């Protein structure tokens, strides 16, 4: 029996000039592409706690308003692992148009710098597989 790995994804949104925008980042390792901030849920936390922690670690943003869980699913990763994914919509205010941040969660991300920017449609950039699966629920 494969135990799914719990993953918390954050669709971090803002309104600019009346348009909803979603935060994405370019990973410094080319193959890792453009992503949505996300991370693994630790054993002692639930997905809601994890998404707040992960958003702070990955983006550097502090003032996050979790609005709702928009989707939960089971997804098979390229390596065969099953991910139990939790996608949250999160609102932020008064944030820059783009910035660089070094994630503080450690592990594989130690020493990397992520470049954050906003998209205004689900077709604006090519996200890595799985990350844009529920963007249609944001951009409708």
C-alpha positions in Angstrom: 0.0 0.0 0.0 1.5 3.3 -1.1 1.0 6.1 1.5 0.3 9.4 -0.3 2.6 12.3 0.3 0.5 15.3 1.4 1.3 18.5 -0.5 -0.1 22.0 0.1 -0.3 24.4 -2.9 -0.9 28.1 -2.6 -2.7 30.0 -5.4 -1.6 33.4 -3.9 -3.8 36.0 -5.5 -4.1 39.8 -5.6 -6.3 42.3 -7.5 -4.5 44.8 -9.6 -6.3 47.2 -11.9 -9.5 45.2 -11.4 -7.8 42.0 -12.5 -7.1 38.9 -10.5 -3.4 37.9 -10.6 -1.8 34.7 -9.4 1.8 34.5 -7.9 4.2 32.2 -9.7 8.0 31.8 -9.6 10.8 30.9 -11.9 13.0 28.2 -10.3 16.8 28.7 -10.8 17.2 25.1 -12.0 16.0 25.3 -15.6 14.2 21.9 -15.6 12.2 22.9 -12.6 10.5 25.6 -14.7 7.8 28.0 -13.5 5.9 26.9 -10.4 3.2 27.7 -7.9 4.5 27.9 -4.3 3.9 24.6 -2.6 5.4 22.2 -0.1 5.1 19.0 1.8 2.8 18.8 4.8 4.8 17.8 7.9 3.5 14.9 10.1 2.5 17.1 13.0 0.5 19.7 10.9 -2.6 19.8 8.7 -2.7 21.1 5.1 -4.0 24.5 6.3 -1.1 25.0 8.7 1.3 23.7 6.0 0.2 26.0 3.3 0.7 29.1 5.5 4.2 27.9 6.6 5.2 27.0 3.0 4.0 30.3 1.6 6.0 32.2 4.2 9.1 30.1 3.6 9.0 30.1 -0.2 7.8 33.6 -0.9 8.9 35.7 2.1 5.4 37.2 2.3 4.0 37.5 5.9 0.5 38.8 5.6 -1.5 36.0 4.0 -5.3 35.6 4.1 -6.2 32.0 3.4 -9.6 32.3 1.7 -10.5 28.7 1.0 -9.5 25.2 0.1 -10.4 25.1 -3.6 -9.5 21.5 -4.5 -8.1 18.3 -3.0 -7.0 15.4 -5.2 -4.7 12.4 -5.6 -2.1 12.8 -8.3 0.7 10.6 -9.6 4.1 12.3 -9.8 6.6 11.5 -12.5 8.5 9.3 -10.0 5.5 7.2 -9.3 4.8 8.7 -5.9 1.1 9.5 -5.1 0.5 13.0 -3.9 -2.6 14.0 -1.9 -2.7 17.6 -3.0 -4.5 20.5 -1.3 -4.9 23.7 -3.3 -5.7 26.8 -1.3 -6.7 30.3 -2.5 -4.8 32.9 -0.6 -5.1 36.7 -0.8 -2.3 39.2 -0.3 -2.3 43.0 -0.4 0.4 45.7 -1.0 3.0 43.3 -2.5 5.6 44.1 -5.1 5.1 43.3 -8.8 8.2 41.1 -8.7 10.9 40.1 -6.3 13.6 37.5 -5.5 13.5 35.4 -2.4 15.7 32.7 -1.0 13.4 30.0 0.6 14.0 29.4 4.3 12.7 25.8 4.5 16.1 24.2 3.9 16.6 20.9 2.2 16.8 20.9 -1.6 16.1 24.6 -1.7 19.0 25.7 0.4 20.9 28.5 -1.3 18.5 28.8 -4.2 16.9 32.1 -5.2 13.3 32.1 -6.6 12.1 34.9 -8.9 8.5 35.8 -8.1 6.1 37.5 -10.5 2.3 37.6 -11.3 0.2 36.1 -14.1 -3.2 37.4 -15.2 -4.3 34.2 -17.1 -3.8 30.5 -16.9 -2.2 30.5 -20.4 0.3 33.3 -19.8 3.1 31.0 -18.8 3.8 27.3 -19.0 3.7 26.0 -15.5 5.3 22.6 -14.7 3.0 19.6 -14.8 0.3 19.6 -12.2 0.7 23.2 -10.9 -1.9 24.8 -13.1 -4.6 22.1 -12.7 -7.0 24.3 -10.8 -6.1 27.8 -12.1 -9.4 27.8 -14.0 -11.2 28.1 -10.6 -9.3 31.4 -10.0 -9.4 32.8 -13.5 -13.1 32.4 -14.3 
